[in-house]
């Protein structure tokens, strides 16, 4: 009747005939089959369209008993209500990993030898998140496909774009050598650079002759315009493609974190075919359908190492930025100590200005122009300027928009790589800027801790998916509009009381004033809320079938709005979900006052 999260690949109005090899002629048989499958199991779903039952289709589905409870509902005609009960769970000893499946097919080989080496290190990644969070509703999707690179076979580590795996609130399936698919877990999401690290169980690939994998070493060298590479990647159907490429341009980019338009912190370079001076259209390298982020790697055949990996159409991120942090994660895993969960940096968003404009328009002194030119390189002659700053941080108080950063800890800086080395991981840094044609010493500026796990707690209430404001949101607002904050509305589920309330009032998604998505809830009835705990304390006092008044704030303009939503605790219970240190997400339903 409705796809939901688990059966997203099965169209509505379909009739499911089989789950795996088991037939499902009726609902009882379907429940019995599903009860035996552990959470995370990848299964084949055989179905027909209700209007065309002669054509049998097959789709893959990952069993989900974690994000949405596996329940049966029976209607009591005397009451006119539906009663829910939990279905049975599989045996305790059975795990989803034991049910990893093989996919028929193979990687198409290229005519070049290097493709074989790289192909065995490439992994096809299927990412799905039950809820769009951190602005994902506006800037991304809850499902994505991409390509990753095996960087550690012993530990089972895969490097991929954050545009593919942008949160730990997810399910991940990885396909190796186009022959075996197993579950995996996102263990690290870089808050400032656009890459994530995924972990799989390497034991699941042992003693399988159909799966031949290898790891690739990441280069610490920096590419320059004119550098030649071989581009090797995977298509959505596991087909290997190859092209000789050449770096044409180096670009500086910075990221404000998840939920922001695609712009990344680090070095990027565009590439094109060797026989042409024009950039090669990325689409010609096959990025179709819902493909996102990394779909291949640049490979230097003489050294047999990965020089970089692609993040977005026509641009590539230097893998050299990944090496120090990846090494720290590997060392932590070998020692059995917790992985880094926070990274410190200055919470400012920077743009780049040519040195010539800085001198002629911003009146950069000749003395500093010479220092910055010496700190630059032959590729770029630019300076760093402050474009945005994070609300609530020390940087918000110290910096002003359009400040030109001159030095960090008395070291002239104009390159992103140098800036990162001088700032990242420190508690405070001494900063000098050019402001209104004057050199100003800001003194010691405190850095801010950014989570390397993203959002680790959400609350579901009235069909609203709520979490604390994420860093990207704090860049987009100002202190006077953000105020004392609130709880971010990440998503509104279809058919929920929240959606019904808007439909009842004749509101449309285009009505920004009354749309609750992407707003901050600042009050529940008359109680002020600035945290999830305060929100739950206020909402549990509300009873079933009562109307709850949510006061919201638009962080773009500071406008307030009121949303009256009926509390339905029969079908839309309040739920609290949190990420545990083990990486697992657990949820509990919240009891309201009777």
N, C-alpha and C positions, 0 to 999 in steps of 0.2 A: 504494500500500500504506500509506504514511504521508505526511501532508501536508508535514511539515518546515517550514522557514522561508519558502521562496520560494512554494510552492503552498498557502499558508494558506487561500486562498479556495476551494480545491477539496476537497470532502469525501473522506474515505477510501473505498476500494472504488469509485473512479471510474475511467473509462477516458478518457484524453486523446485526442481525435480530431484537434485542430488546435492549432498554436501560431501565432497571427497568421493568415496566409492559407495557411500550409503544413500539409499533412496529415501526420499521424504514425501510420501504420498499424502500425508496429512499433517496437521499441526502437532499431534502427539508424537509422531515419528520424528519430526523436525526437532522437537524439544529433546527427545532422547539422544539424538545424534549430537546436538550442541552441548548437552550436559557432559558428555564424555571428552570434550575438547578443552584443553587448558587455554588460558588467556595467552594471546600472542601467537597462536598456531596459525600458520598460513595454509589455507585450504582452497580447493577448487570448488566453485559454485556453478552447477549446471542448471540452466533456467530456460524458459520459453516466454515469449510475449503472449499475453492473454488474447491478443487479437490475431496472432500468427503462431499457433502452437506447433506448426510443422518444422520450424527452424529452431534448432537447439543451439544455445549460446553458452559459452563458458567464461567465467570471470574469476579472478583471484580475490580472496577476502582474508583479512587478518582477524581472528576471533578476538572480540573485545568484551571483557568482563570486568574491566578496571574503571574505565571512564563512565560507562553507562551500565547500571546493574542489570544482570540477566534474570528477568522476572517473567512470570506468567500472570495474566490478569483475567479474572472471571467476573462476569456481570451478575449481580444479585437483582433479579427482576422485582423482588418485593420491595427493595430499597431504591432501585434505580441507580445503584452505584456499582463501580468496579472495585474489586478487592485484589490486591497484589500480594504475591508470595514469591520468595526467592526460589530459583531452580537449584537442583543439586549441583555440587561442585565435583570435578574429577578427582581421582585418587591423589593423595598427597604426594606420592613419589613420582608422579608424572609431571613433566615440564614441557613448556612449549618448544624448548630447544631440541628436545628429542624428536619433535615432529617437523623439523626443517625439511623442506621439499626440494626436489630436483626439478629444474626447468629444462625441457627439451630444447636443444638448439646449440649453437656454437658461435664463437666470435669469428667474423669474417677477417681473414688475414690480409694485410696490405702487401704491396709488392716490395716493400723495404724491410730490411732485417730488424731495424730498431723498433718497429711497431710491435713485434712479437714480445720483446722484453717489456715494453711499456704496457701492452695490453694485459699482461698477467698481473700488473699492479693496479689496474683500474677496477673500480667497483661501481656498479649501478646502485643508486640509493633511491628508495621509495620512502618519502617522509609524509606523515600525516599527523595532524594535531586535532584533538576533539573540539577545541575552542580557539578561535582567533583571538590572540591576546597581544598586548603591547602595540596596538595600532594595526595589527595584522589584517583587520577587517578592511582598512582603508588602503594599506600599502602592500598587502600580500595575500596569500591564500593559505588555507589550512592543510592543503595537500601540495606536494611538490616532488619533482623528480630531478635528479642531478647525478653527477659523476664525482667520485672521490678517489683518492690515491692512498694505497697502503703504505704507511711510513714505518710500521713496526709489526712484523709478523708474530714475534714472540708474545707481545702484549696484546695484539689484535687492535691496532690503532689505525684509523682512517682519517685523513685530512680532507675536508670539503669546504665549500663556500657556505657562509652563514645565510646566504640567500636560499640555500637548499634546506639547511637545518638551523632554524633561528631560535629554537627554544628547547628546553628539556621536557616540556609538557607535550610528549609526542610518542608515537610508535614509529619504529624504523625497521625496514627490511632491506638487507643488502644482498645483491646478487654477485657472485664471484665467477669469473670466466664464463659467464652466461650459462652456467650449468647447475649452480646450487644457490638457493636463497635461504638465509638464516636471519633471525631477529638480531637487532643491535640496539645500542643505547647512546644517546648524546650525553657526553660527560663534560664537555667544555664548550662554551659559546663566548667567543672573545667580545667584550663589550664595546671595544673601540675599533678593532680591525675586523674585516669581513671574512672570518673563517671560523669553523667549528671543528671539534674533534669527536669522532664517533668510535665507540669500542664494541668489538664483537668477540665471541668466544672462539679462539683459534682452534680449540680441540674439536669443534664441529666440522673442521675442514680436514682433519687428519684421516689418513687411510682411505681417502676418496680419490681414485685414479682420474676421475673426470674433472677435478679441480686442481689446477696448477697455478699457484699464485706466487708472487715475489714482492718484496718491498723495494721502494726507490729512495735513495738518499737525497736530501734536500740540499741545494747549493747555497753557500753563503756569499757567493759572488753577486755583484750588481751588474745588471745588463745596461748597455748603452745603445743609443740609436745606431743601427747598422748591424747589431748582433743577429746572427742567423740561428734559427731553431727549426726543429721538426715538430709540428703540431700533431699530436695523436689523441684521439678522443673516442667516446662511445656515443652512439645514437640511442634513442629511446628503445629501439628493438635489439639492443646489444651488438649492433654492427659497428665494427671498428672503422674509423676514417683517419686519413693522414694527409698532411699538407706541409710543404716546406714554407717557412715564414721568416719574416725579417722585422725587427723592431724599427718603427718609424718615428715614434715620439714618446717621450717620458712625460707623464702628467702626475701632479701631486693631487691627492684626494684625501678627504677626512670623513669619518663617519660619526654620527651622533647616536648610533646604536640602533637596535631593532625598532621597527615602526617608522622609520624615516625613509624618504626617497633614496634611491640607490646612489650613494656616494660613499667612498671608502677611504679610510685613513691609511695611507701608505703610498708606495710608488705604483703607478699603473703605466702600461705602455700599449700602444696600438700596434698592430702587425698587419702584414700583407704578404702576398706571394712574392717569391724572389724575382720572378720575371716581370713584376709590375711595381711601379712606385706608388700606386694607389692602394689604400688600405683594403684588405680583403673583406668583403661583407661577411659578417659572422653567420648569417643565415645560410651561406653556401657551405658552411661546415656542419650543417644540420642541427639547428636548435629549434625544433618544432613542438607543437602541442603545448603541454604545460611544463616543458623543460625550463628549468631555472638554474641560474648560477653555473657552477663549474661543469663543463662537459668534456674536459680534456686537460692535457698537460703539455707544456713545452719540454722537450727532451733534448739534451745535448749528447749526441751519440759518442763523441770522443771520450767523455768522462762518465757516461752512463748514469747521469744524475738528473733529477728534475730541477730545472731552472726556475720554473714558475707554474702557476695554475690559473686557469681562467675563472673570472668571477662574473662578468657581464658582457653583453655583446660588444665585440671589438676592443675590449680592454683586458688586461691581464695584471694580476697582483704578484709582486715579487715574493717568492717563497722564502727569501732570505729573512724576512721579518718574522717568520714562523719559528725558525730554528731555536732561538734561546728559550722560548716558552715551552716548545715541544720537548726540549731536553729536560727542562725542570719537571714536566709532567711524567716523563719516562723515569726519571730518577725517583720521584715520589712513589710511583707504582712499584718499582723494584724494591724499594725500602718498606713498602706496605704502610706508608703514611698518607694522610689525607691530601688530596689534590688541591692546588690553589683555587680558592673560590672567590677571591677578590683581587682586583688590580687597581693600583693607585695612579692617578694622573690628574692634570688640571682639567676641570670640566668646562672647556671653552671650545667652540667650533670655529675653525680658522678657514679663511680663504686666502688667495694668493694674488699678489700684485707685483708687476714688473719693477725692477730696481729703477728704471728710468722714470716711471710714473711716480714712484715714491719720492724721488728727488725733485721732480718738476712741480708736482701738484701738492704733495704732502710736506715738501721742504725738508727732506731728510738731510741732515748735515753731511758735508763731504767726508768728515772723519768717520762717521758711521757707515756711509756708503762704501768706503774703502774696506772697513772691517767686514761688512756683510758680503761684499763681493769676494773677499778672501775666504769666507766661510762657505761660499756657494761652490758651484762646479761649472765646468764648461757646457753642461747640458742645460742648466736653468740659471737664470739671473733674476730671482724673485725674492720677495720678502713675505713674511707671515703676518696676516692681519686678523684681528678678532672680529668675527661675524655674529656669533651668538654666545651667550653664557648661561650656565645652568642656575635656575632659580633656587635659592636657599643655600648656595655654596659661598665659600669665602671668595672665590673668583668673581661671583656676581657683584660683590661689594668692591673689589679691587680694580677689575678691568672695566673699560668702557668700549662699546662697539666702535670699530674702526681703529682701535689701537694697533700700532705696528710693533710687533715684538722684536726687540733689539738683542737682548741677551738673557740667558738663563744661567744663574750662578756665575755671573761675570764673563760668560763665554758667548761671543756673538753667534747667533743661530739664524739660519734662513732655510734649512732643509728639514723636511719632516723626520727623516731618519735620525739626524742629530738632535732634534727637539725631543724625540722619544727617549733617546739615550740619556738626556740630561734631566728629564722629568719623571719618567715612569718608575714607580716603586718608591719614590721619596715621600716623606711626610710633608716637607715644605721645600720651596725653591725660591731663590731670590730672582726677581724679574725686573727688567728695565724695558720701557716702552716709549714710543714716540706718540705724543698726543697733542693735537693742536699746535704742531710745529715745535713742540718742546720735548726734550728728553726728560722723562720722569722715572724715578726709582720707586717701584711699588713696595719695596721691602720684601719680607718673607710672605709668600702666598701659600696657604694650606692646600694640599691636594685633596681629592675626593676618592673614596673607595667605590669602585664599580663592581657589581656582581658578575662573576664569570659563569653563572648558572641561569641568568635571566630571572624572570618571575618565578618564585618558589612557593607561592600560596595564592589560591583563588577561592572565591566564595560564589556560590550560585544561589540566587534568591529571585523568585518571581520570574525565572527564565533569564535573568540578567547575569552575565559573567563579570565578576568584579575583582579587581586587584589594586594594590597600592600604585600610585603614579610611577611610571617607568621613566628612566632618565631622558629618553627622547622627548617626552611630553614636557619636561622641565626646561628643555632648550627652546621650545616653541612659545612659551608663555613669558610673562613678566611678573615681577613680585606683586605689583598692585592688582593684576588680574587674577593671579593664582591665589593670592591671599594666604589663608592658613591651610590650604589644600583640601583634601577630601578623598573619596574612593573613586577610582576610575572605572567607568562603564566600558568594558572592552567589547561586549557583544550582547545582542538581544536575540534569543532563540525563537524560531518560528513557532507560532501557535501558543506561545507562552502568555501568561497574564499581562506581561509588559507589552507584548505586541498587540494583544486584544484591547488594552487600554487605549492605545493610539488609534486603533481601527475604530473603536467606539466613538472617539472624538473626531473622527474624520480626518486624522492627520496623515501626512504623507512623508516619505523619507526626505523629500526636498524641503520640508519645513524645518529649517535649522534651529529655530527657536524652541520648538517643542520636541524635536528628536532627542532621545535620551542617550543614544550611542555616542561614545567619545566625550562624554561630559563627566564632571566630577560631582558625586553625591556629597553634599555638605551637611545635610540634615535628614534624619529619619523622624517624621512627625516633628516634634519640637526639639529633639536631641541633636546636638552638634556631633558630627563624626569626622575624624581625621585619620582613623586606622581601621583595619578590618575587625579588630577586637571590639572597638567602640561601635562599629556598625552592627555586629552580631548582638552585642549587649542591648542595643536599642530595638532591633527587629524581632528578637525573641519575645518581647513583651506584647507583640501584636498576635492576635489570634486568627485562626482559620476563618476565611470568608470576610475578614475585615479589610477595609481600605487603608492602605499605608500611603502617607504623603512623603514623597521623596523630593527634596529641594536640590536642584542641580545648578552647576556653574559652568559656563562656557569659558575655557581657559584662553580662547582667542580674543574675546572682547569683554569678559567678566560678567556677561549677562546672566541673570538668575531665571530659573523656570521651576514650576511645580508640576509633578507628575503624580496623580492619584491612581494607584495600582491595587487591584484586589488580591489578597493573599490566598493562594490556593495550595493548601498543604496536603491535599490528597494526591494530586498529579504532579505538582511542582514543589517538592519539598526543598527546604533550605539545606545546603550542603557546603561543607568546609573541606577543601582539598589542599594537601601540603606535600612537598617533596621531602623525603627522608634523606639522611646522610648516605644511605646505601644507594640512592638514586631512584628508588621506587616512589611512586606517588600513592598516597593513601587518602581515602575520603571517609567522612562520617556525616551522617544526617543530624541536623540540629533540632532538638525538641523545643517547641514553642510553648508558652504558657497556655493552659487550657481555659 
